[in-house]
């Protein structure tokens, strides 16, 4: 998920940014380590001569066609960069493990290409996937928890299977907020017991946000061409916003969640994370979303402004004002404000639904794993964490696990009532009501604020965000870079009705082409607050 609570804030913020091996020195995440790391930047992280920097899917395919690139050579270069930038040098720590079979897979795809067989735009493309997406290979699928080390699924998740069929090369898995950030109200985004703390590539002392933190940071830092994240509420769009990339949270049901370690079946989904809208759309190739990439896509559109999501940061509001001007210049009619009548009413019923569904869904997932010496129930996970408290709970506990364990079955009237409330408040009385009233194509809002300083002792310092309505409704949400505050990225979200991905992609692409805010990070040790 991705939703967390500001200290002293509302329940809405408590869970912000779920979904979607403790190092001894992790408690002191930063100063000395980051200063030492910064000395290697010129040789590694800030390597402007890195040949694949900002490479796009179209560039890659053109290189394959011309013979200037091969899948193996590109996979090798990304794997080398992961070693130099993620493991050593700045130590971004976004990749939890690399795929020992990646180069063999790339070789096979190169042979296919030479024989004239091209599977599509993802043929040979190096992809990183989040460590809650199941793979039946030599990699682990652990959700960042030591409890699932060695508990390999019997088959690929649907998403992994489709990537392989499309010809993608899965070069590794990304770190995440452990259990997709659904373990504690005091957790730190991007930290897992197995993987440690992921850093933000725009300032290493800042947080990457959301449980798809590793996917966001890796894409942004050019450690892969594209990546897969997952979201329950904010975990694709928030790390995409704070890491300066594009993220698409699809309509629930558009992409199968089969084989993904769950939080809640009514909100969980996988989705693409990329440096451009075109590359994110390419990951939805099966539905041919690339044909909706129209630079004039704003002309004639009607876009509403969810004004109640503004006001948490003056500089973010300024960037959003600039974004609204871009929409108008592109030919869009802007309806401002266009707020949901149910704004602020979703948090309590959503939390109730997530607790019930997590217990049911995680028990089902664990029971379905092959027989082995690993937890089979949520109660087993709670017991494992208690026995391994020094490694799994050095900074925060498992209150959400214990709250979920106390819940009854999905036939419980309390669950059914909360679920009805979520669906009604977010859909018929929420997004659908606003879009119908003002005849809108999409609603916009700031995705969130600039990245906060990572704080393992106190947890996340989330300031604001707009992911919840689309997340609870199960509706699509497209995040695009919207500018920078002291060098830290800020994003804009386009969301709308169910299965309206094509329309949202068209609008987001036109906005992206009109602004081109994306610029690659240089992995400095801290943000420059004096620039």
C-alpha positions as CSV (number, residue, x, y, z in Angstrom):
1,X,0.0,0.0,0.0
2,X,1.6,3.3,0.8
3,X,-0.5,5.3,3.1
4,X,1.1,6.5,6.3
5,X,0.3,8.9,9.1
6,X,1.9,12.2,9.9
7,X,2.9,12.3,13.6
8,X,-0.1,13.8,15.3
9,X,-2.0,13.7,11.9
10,X,-5.2,12.0,10.8
11,X,-5.8,8.3,10.2
12,X,-5.8,9.1,6.5
13,X,-2.1,9.8,6.6
14,X,-1.3,6.9,9.0
15,X,-1.2,4.3,6.2
16,X,0.2,6.5,3.4
17,X,2.2,4.6,0.9
18,X,1.5,0.9,1.3
19,X,2.4,-1.2,-1.6
20,X,2.4,-1.2,-2.9
21,X,18.6,-8.3,5.5
22,X,19.0,-5.8,8.2
23,X,22.5,-4.3,7.9
24,X,24.2,-3.6,11.2
25,X,24.9,0.0,10.4
26,X,21.4,0.8,9.1
27,X,20.4,2.7,12.3
28,X,22.8,5.4,11.4
29,X,21.6,5.6,7.8
30,X,23.2,8.5,6.7
31,X,25.7,11.1,7.4
32,X,29.1,9.4,7.4
33,X,28.0,6.8,4.9
34,X,26.5,9.3,2.5
35,X,29.5,11.6,2.7
36,X,31.8,8.7,1.9
37,X,29.4,7.6,-0.9
38,X,29.4,11.1,-2.4
39,X,33.1,10.9,-3.0
40,X,32.5,8.2,-5.6
41,X,29.8,10.1,-7.4
42,X,32.0,11.5,-10.2
43,X,33.2,8.0,-10.9
44,X,29.9,6.2,-10.7
45,X,26.5,7.7,-9.9
46,X,27.0,11.0,-11.8
47,X,28.4,9.2,-14.8
48,X,27.0,11.4,-17.5
49,X,28.8,9.1,-20.0
50,X,26.6,6.1,-19.0
51,X,25.6,5.0,-22.5
52,X,22.1,4.0,-21.6
53,X,21.1,7.1,-19.6
54,X,17.4,7.9,-20.3
55,X,17.2,5.1,-22.9
56,X,13.6,4.6,-24.0
57,X,11.9,1.5,-25.3
58,X,11.7,3.0,-28.8
59,X,15.5,3.8,-28.7
60,X,16.2,0.3,-27.5
61,X,14.1,-1.3,-30.3
62,X,15.7,0.9,-32.9
63,X,19.2,-0.2,-31.6
64,X,18.2,-3.8,-31.8
65,X,16.9,-3.4,-35.4
66,X,20.1,-1.6,-36.5
67,X,22.4,-4.1,-34.8
68,X,24.0,-1.4,-32.6
69,X,22.5,-3.0,-29.5
70,X,21.8,-6.5,-28.4
71,X,19.6,-7.6,-25.5
72,X,22.7,-9.2,-23.8
73,X,24.9,-6.1,-24.1
74,X,22.2,-3.9,-22.7
75,X,21.4,-6.3,-19.9
76,X,25.1,-6.5,-19.1
77,X,25.4,-2.7,-18.9
78,X,22.4,-2.3,-16.6
79,X,23.7,-5.1,-14.3
80,X,27.1,-3.4,-14.2
81,X,25.4,-0.1,-13.3
82,X,23.4,-1.8,-10.5
83,X,26.7,-3.1,-9.1
84,X,28.4,0.3,-9.4
85,X,25.6,2.6,-8.3
86,X,23.2,0.5,-6.3
87,X,25.5,-1.9,-4.4
88,X,28.7,0.3,-4.3
89,X,29.4,4.0,-4.9
90,X,26.3,5.9,-3.7
91,X,24.7,2.7,-2.6
92,X,21.1,3.5,-3.6
93,X,20.0,0.1,-2.4
94,X,17.0,-0.2,-4.7
95,X,17.6,-3.7,-6.1
96,X,17.2,-6.5,-3.6
97,X,18.7,-9.1,-5.9
98,X,19.7,-9.7,-9.5
99,X,18.6,-12.5,-11.8
100,X,21.4,-15.1,-12.3
101,X,19.6,-16.2,-15.5
102,X,19.2,-12.7,-17.0
103,X,22.1,-13.0,-19.5
104,X,21.0,-16.5,-20.7
105,X,17.5,-15.2,-21.2
106,X,18.9,-12.2,-23.1
107,X,21.0,-14.5,-25.3
108,X,18.0,-16.5,-26.3
109,X,16.0,-13.4,-27.2
110,X,18.9,-12.2,-29.3
111,X,18.9,-15.5,-31.2
112,X,15.1,-15.0,-31.8
113,X,15.7,-11.5,-33.0
114,X,18.4,-12.7,-35.5
115,X,15.9,-15.3,-36.8
116,X,13.3,-12.5,-37.5
117,X,11.1,-13.3,-34.5
118,X,10.2,-10.1,-32.6
119,X,7.7,-10.6,-29.9
120,X,6.7,-6.9,-29.6
121,X,8.0,-3.6,-28.1
122,X,9.2,-5.4,-25.0
123,X,11.4,-7.9,-26.8
124,X,14.8,-7.9,-25.0
125,X,13.8,-5.0,-22.7
126,X,15.6,-5.2,-19.3
127,X,12.9,-4.9,-16.6
128,X,13.1,-4.9,-12.8
129,X,10.1,-6.1,-10.8
130,X,9.1,-5.6,-7.2
131,X,9.9,-8.3,-4.7
132,X,6.3,-9.2,-4.0
133,X,5.7,-10.4,-7.6
134,X,6.1,-14.1,-7.7
135,X,8.7,-15.8,-10.0
136,X,9.3,-19.5,-10.3
137,X,13.0,-19.2,-10.9
138,X,16.2,-18.8,-8.9
139,X,15.1,-15.5,-7.4
140,X,13.3,-15.1,-4.1
141,X,9.8,-13.7,-3.6
142,X,9.7,-12.4,-0.1
143,X,7.9,-9.0,0.2
144,X,11.1,-7.9,1.8
145,X,10.6,-10.2,4.8
146,X,13.1,-12.7,6.2
147,X,10.1,-15.0,6.9
148,X,9.7,-15.9,3.2
149,X,13.4,-16.4,2.3
150,X,13.5,-19.8,0.6
151,X,9.7,-20.0,0.1
152,X,9.6,-19.9,-3.7
153,X,6.2,-20.0,-5.5
154,X,5.4,-22.9,-7.7
155,X,4.7,-20.7,-10.7
156,X,5.2,-17.2,-12.0
157,X,2.8,-14.5,-11.1
158,X,0.6,-13.5,-14.1
159,X,2.6,-10.3,-14.5
160,X,5.9,-12.1,-14.6
161,X,4.5,-14.7,-17.0
162,X,3.3,-12.0,-19.4
163,X,6.6,-10.1,-19.2
164,X,8.4,-13.3,-20.2
165,X,5.9,-14.0,-23.0
166,X,6.4,-10.4,-24.3
167,X,10.2,-11.0,-24.5
168,X,11.2,-8.8,-21.5
169,X,14.4,-9.7,-19.6
170,X,13.7,-9.7,-15.9
171,X,17.1,-8.6,-14.6
172,X,16.2,-8.6,-10.9
173,X,13.9,-7.6,-8.2
174,X,13.5,-4.3,-6.3
175,X,13.5,-3.6,-2.6
176,X,10.2,-2.3,-1.1
177,X,8.6,-1.3,2.1
178,X,8.3,-4.7,3.9
179,X,5.0,-6.4,3.4
180,X,4.1,-3.4,1.1
181,X,4.0,-1.1,4.1
182,X,1.2,-3.0,5.8
183,X,2.9,-4.0,9.1
184,X,3.1,-0.9,11.2
185,X,1.7,2.6,11.5
186,X,5.3,3.8,12.4
187,X,7.1,2.2,9.5
188,X,9.7,3.9,7.2
189,X,8.9,3.6,3.5
190,X,11.6,1.8,1.5
191,X,12.8,-0.3,4.5
192,X,12.6,-4.1,4.6
193,X,14.2,-6.6,6.9
194,X,15.7,-8.4,4.0
195,X,16.8,-5.5,1.9
196,X,17.5,-2.6,4.2
197,X,16.7,1.0,3.3
198,X,16.3,2.3,-0.2
199,X,17.4,5.9,-0.8
200,X,16.0,8.6,-3.1
201,X,18.2,9.2,-6.1
202,X,17.6,13.0,-6.0
203,X,19.0,13.2,-2.5
204,X,20.3,10.1,-0.7
205,X,19.2,11.2,2.7
206,X,15.6,11.6,1.4
207,X,12.9,8.9,1.3
208,X,11.8,7.3,-2.0
209,X,8.2,6.9,-0.7
210,X,5.7,4.1,-1.1
211,X,6.2,0.4,-1.0
212,X,7.3,0.4,-4.7
213,X,10.2,2.5,-3.5
214,X,12.9,0.3,-5.1
215,X,11.1,0.2,-8.5
216,X,10.8,4.0,-8.5
217,X,14.4,4.7,-7.4
218,X,15.8,2.2,-9.9
219,X,14.0,3.5,-12.9
220,X,14.9,7.0,-12.0
221,X,18.5,6.3,-11.5
222,X,18.7,4.4,-14.9
223,X,19.3,1.0,-13.4
224,X,16.8,-0.6,-15.8
225,X,14.7,0.5,-18.7
226,X,11.3,0.1,-17.1
227,X,10.0,-1.5,-13.9
228,X,6.9,-3.1,-12.3
229,X,5.5,-1.8,-9.0
230,X,2.3,-2.6,-7.1
231,X,-0.2,-0.4,-5.4
232,X,-3.0,-0.7,-2.8
233,X,-3.1,3.0,-2.1
234,X,-0.3,5.3,-3.4
235,X,2.6,2.8,-3.8
236,X,3.0,3.3,-7.5
237,X,2.1,7.0,-7.8
238,X,4.0,8.2,-4.7
239,X,7.4,6.8,-5.4
240,X,6.9,7.8,-9.1
241,X,6.2,11.4,-7.9
242,X,9.1,11.6,-5.4
243,X,11.6,9.9,-7.8
244,X,10.7,12.0,-10.8
245,X,9.2,9.3,-13.1
246,X,5.9,8.2,-14.6
247,X,3.7,5.7,-12.9
248,X,0.4,4.1,-14.0
249,X,-1.9,2.6,-11.4
250,X,-4.4,0.7,-13.6
251,X,-8.1,0.0,-12.9
252,X,-8.5,-3.0,-10.6
253,X,-8.9,-6.1,-12.7
254,X,-7.1,-4.7,-15.8
255,X,-3.9,-6.5,-14.7
256,X,-4.2,-9.8,-12.9
257,X,-2.9,-9.8,-9.3
258,X,-2.5,-13.6,-9.4
259,X,0.8,-14.6,-7.8
260,X,1.5,-11.3,-6.1
261,X,1.9,-11.2,-2.3
262,X,-1.3,-9.4,-1.3
263,X,-2.7,-6.8,1.0
264,X,-6.3,-6.4,-0.3
265,X,-7.9,-7.9,-3.3
266,X,-10.3,-5.0,-3.8
267,X,-7.4,-2.5,-4.2
268,X,-4.2,-4.4,-5.1
269,X,-2.8,-4.0,-8.6
270,X,0.5,-4.2,-10.5
271,X,1.4,-1.3,-12.8
272,X,4.3,0.2,-14.9
273,X,6.9,2.6,-13.7
274,X,9.0,4.3,-16.3
275,X,10.8,7.5,-17.3
276,X,8.3,8.5,-20.0
277,X,4.6,8.0,-20.5
278,X,5.4,6.2,-23.8
279,X,7.5,3.6,-21.9
280,X,4.9,3.1,-19.2
281,X,2.3,2.6,-22.0
282,X,4.5,0.0,-23.6
283,X,4.2,-2.1,-20.5
284,X,0.5,-2.2,-21.2
285,X,1.2,-3.4,-24.7
286,X,-1.3,-6.2,-24.6
287,X,-4.0,-3.5,-24.6
288,X,-2.2,-1.3,-27.2
289,X,-2.1,1.8,-25.2
290,X,0.8,3.3,-27.2
291,X,-1.7,4.3,-29.9
292,X,-3.1,6.9,-27.5
293,X,0.1,8.9,-27.3
294,X,-1.1,12.1,-28.9
295,X,0.9,15.3,-28.1
296,X,-2.2,17.3,-28.9
297,X,-4.3,15.2,-26.5
298,X,-5.3,18.1,-24.3
299,X,-7.2,19.9,-27.0
300,X,-10.9,19.8,-26.2
301,X,-10.5,17.9,-23.0
302,X,-12.3,18.8,-19.8
303,X,-10.2,18.5,-16.7
304,X,-11.3,19.1,-13.1
305,X,-9.1,20.3,-10.3
306,X,-9.4,18.5,-7.0
307,X,-8.7,21.7,-5.0
308,X,-9.1,20.1,-1.6
309,X,-5.9,18.2,-2.1
310,X,-3.9,21.4,-2.4
311,X,-2.7,23.6,0.4
312,X,-0.2,21.4,2.2
313,X,2.9,23.0,0.6
314,X,3.0,26.5,-1.0
315,X,5.7,25.5,-3.5
316,X,3.7,22.5,-4.6
317,X,0.7,24.7,-5.1
318,X,2.8,27.0,-7.3
319,X,3.8,24.0,-9.5
320,X,0.2,22.9,-9.8
321,X,-0.8,26.4,-10.8
322,X,1.8,26.2,-13.5
323,X,0.5,22.8,-14.6
324,X,-3.0,24.2,-14.8
325,X,-1.7,26.9,-17.1
326,X,-0.1,24.3,-19.3
327,X,-3.4,22.4,-19.6
328,X,-5.2,25.6,-20.6
329,X,-2.6,26.5,-23.2
330,X,-2.9,22.9,-24.6
331,X,-6.6,23.5,-25.3
332,X,-8.2,21.9,-22.2
333,X,-11.1,23.4,-20.4
334,X,-10.3,23.5,-16.7
335,X,-13.1,23.2,-14.1
336,X,-11.8,24.6,-10.8
337,X,-12.7,23.4,-8.2
338,X,-14.0,19.9,-9.0
339,X,-14.0,18.3,-5.5
340,X,-15.6,15.1,-4.4
341,X,-18.5,15.7,-2.1
342,X,-17.2,12.8,0.0
343,X,-13.7,14.1,0.3
344,X,-12.1,13.0,3.6
345,X,-14.7,10.3,4.3
346,X,-12.9,7.3,2.9
347,X,-10.1,6.7,5.5
348,X,-12.0,4.8,8.2
349,X,-13.9,2.4,6.0
350,X,-10.8,1.8,3.8
351,X,-8.7,0.9,6.8
352,X,-11.3,-1.5,8.0
353,X,-11.5,-3.2,4.6
354,X,-7.7,-3.5,4.3
355,X,-7.5,-5.2,7.8
356,X,-10.1,-7.8,6.9
357,X,-8.8,-8.5,3.4
358,X,-5.2,-8.7,4.4
359,X,-5.9,-11.4,6.9
360,X,-7.9,-13.4,4.4
361,X,-5.7,-12.8,1.4
362,X,-2.3,-13.4,3.1
363,X,-3.5,-16.6,4.7
364,X,-4.6,-17.8,1.3
365,X,-1.3,-16.9,-0.3
366,X,0.8,-18.5,2.4
367,X,-1.3,-21.7,2.4
368,X,-0.8,-21.9,-1.4
369,X,3.0,-21.9,-1.3
370,X,4.8,-25.2,-1.8
371,X,5.4,-27.2,1.4
372,X,8.4,-25.9,3.3
373,X,9.7,-24.5,6.5
374,X,8.0,-21.1,6.3
375,X,5.0,-19.4,7.9
376,X,1.6,-20.7,6.6
377,X,-0.7,-18.1,8.3
378,X,-0.7,-14.5,9.5
379,X,-0.4,-15.8,13.0
380,X,2.8,-17.6,12.0
381,X,4.2,-14.4,10.6
382,X,3.5,-12.5,13.8
383,X,5.3,-15.3,15.7
384,X,8.2,-15.2,13.3
385,X,8.6,-11.5,13.8
386,X,8.6,-11.8,17.6
387,X,11.2,-14.6,17.5
388,X,13.4,-12.5,15.2
389,X,12.6,-9.1,16.7
390,X,16.2,-7.9,16.5
391,X,16.3,-8.3,12.7
392,X,12.7,-7.7,11.7
393,X,11.5,-5.1,14.2
394,X,14.5,-3.0,15.2
395,X,12.7,0.3,14.3
396,X,9.0,-0.4,14.2
397,X,6.5,-3.1,15.2
398,X,3.6,-5.0,13.7
399,X,0.5,-3.3,15.0
400,X,-1.3,-3.7,11.7
401,X,-0.6,-7.5,11.6
402,X,-2.1,-7.9,15.1
403,X,-5.1,-5.7,14.2
404,X,-5.7,-7.8,11.1
405,X,-5.3,-11.0,13.0
406,X,-8.1,-10.0,15.3
407,X,-10.6,-9.6,12.4
408,X,-13.1,-12.2,11.5
409,X,-14.0,-13.7,8.1
410,X,-15.1,-11.8,4.9
411,X,-18.7,-12.6,5.8
412,X,-18.4,-10.4,8.9
413,X,-21.1,-7.6,8.8
414,X,-18.5,-5.0,9.8
415,X,-16.4,-5.9,6.7
416,X,-19.4,-5.9,4.4
417,X,-20.6,-2.5,5.7
418,X,-17.1,-1.0,5.3
419,X,-16.8,-2.4,1.8
420,X,-20.2,-0.9,0.7
421,X,-19.2,2.4,2.2
422,X,-15.9,2.4,0.3
423,X,-17.5,1.6,-3.0
424,X,-20.3,4.1,-2.6
425,X,-18.3,7.0,-1.3
426,X,-15.4,6.6,-3.8
427,X,-17.5,5.8,-6.9
428,X,-21.2,6.8,-7.2
429,X,-20.9,9.6,-4.6
430,X,-17.2,10.3,-5.4
431,X,-15.3,10.3,-8.6
432,X,-18.3,9.3,-10.8
433,X,-20.4,12.1,-9.3
434,X,-17.8,14.8,-10.0
435,X,-17.1,13.6,-13.5
436,X,-20.8,13.3,-14.4
437,X,-21.6,16.7,-12.9
438,X,-19.0,18.6,-14.8
439,X,-18.7,16.3,-17.8
440,X,-15.0,15.8,-17.1
441,X,-12.4,13.6,-18.9
442,X,-10.2,13.5,-15.9
443,X,-9.4,15.0,-12.4
444,X,-6.0,16.4,-11.5
445,X,-4.3,16.9,-8.1
446,X,-0.8,17.0,-6.7
447,X,0.5,13.5,-6.3
448,X,2.3,14.4,-3.1
449,X,5.0,16.7,-1.7
450,X,8.7,16.7,-2.0
451,X,10.6,13.7,-0.5
452,X,11.0,13.9,3.3
453,X,14.2,13.0,5.1
454,X,14.4,9.3,5.9
455,X,13.9,8.8,9.6
456,X,14.1,5.2,10.9
457,X,13.5,6.2,14.5
458,X,10.2,8.2,13.9
459,X,9.0,6.8,10.6
460,X,7.6,8.7,7.6
461,X,6.9,12.4,7.6
462,X,4.2,12.3,4.9
463,X,2.7,15.8,4.2
464,X,-0.1,15.2,1.7
465,X,-1.2,13.3,-1.3
466,X,-4.2,12.5,-3.5
467,X,-4.0,8.7,-4.2
468,X,-6.9,7.5,-2.0
469,X,-10.0,8.2,-4.1
470,X,-8.8,6.3,-7.2
471,X,-7.2,3.6,-5.0
472,X,-10.4,2.9,-3.0
473,X,-12.6,3.1,-6.1
474,X,-10.3,0.8,-8.0
475,X,-10.0,3.4,-10.7
476,X,-6.9,4.3,-12.8
477,X,-4.4,7.0,-11.9
478,X,-1.5,8.3,-14.0
479,X,1.4,10.2,-12.3
480,X,3.7,12.5,-14.4
481,X,6.6,14.7,-13.3
482,X,5.4,18.3,-12.7
483,X,8.6,20.1,-11.6
484,X,11.0,20.4,-8.7
485,X,11.2,22.0,-5.2
486,X,14.8,22.6,-4.3
487,X,15.8,19.9,-6.8
488,X,13.3,17.3,-5.4
489,X,10.7,16.1,-7.8
490,X,6.9,16.7,-7.5
491,X,4.3,15.1,-9.6
492,X,0.8,15.6,-10.9
493,X,-1.9,12.9,-10.9
494,X,-4.5,12.4,-13.6
495,X,-7.3,10.1,-12.5
496,X,-10.8,9.2,-13.7
497,X,-13.4,6.5,-14.2
498,X,-12.8,2.8,-14.4
499,X,-11.0,1.5,-17.5
500,X,-10.3,5.0,-18.8
501,X,-6.6,4.4,-19.0
502,X,-6.5,5.4,-22.7
503,X,-8.0,8.8,-22.0
504,X,-5.7,9.4,-19.0
505,X,-2.6,8.3,-20.9
506,X,-3.5,10.7,-23.8
507,X,-3.8,13.6,-21.4
508,X,-0.7,12.7,-19.4
509,X,1.4,12.3,-22.5
510,X,0.3,15.6,-23.9
511,X,1.1,17.3,-20.6
512,X,4.5,15.5,-20.5
513,X,5.4,16.6,-24.1
514,X,4.4,20.2,-23.3
515,X,6.5,20.4,-20.2
516,X,9.3,17.8,-20.3
517,X,10.1,18.2,-16.6
518,X,11.9,14.9,-16.3
519,X,15.7,15.2,-15.7
520,X,17.9,12.4,-14.5
521,X,19.1,12.5,-10.8
522,X,22.8,12.8,-9.9
523,X,22.5,11.0,-6.5
524,X,23.8,13.8,-4.2
525,X,24.1,13.0,-0.5
526,X,21.5,15.6,0.4
527,X,19.2,18.2,-1.1
528,X,20.6,21.6,-1.9
529,X,18.3,23.9,0.0
530,X,20.2,27.0,-0.9
531,X,19.9,26.8,-4.7
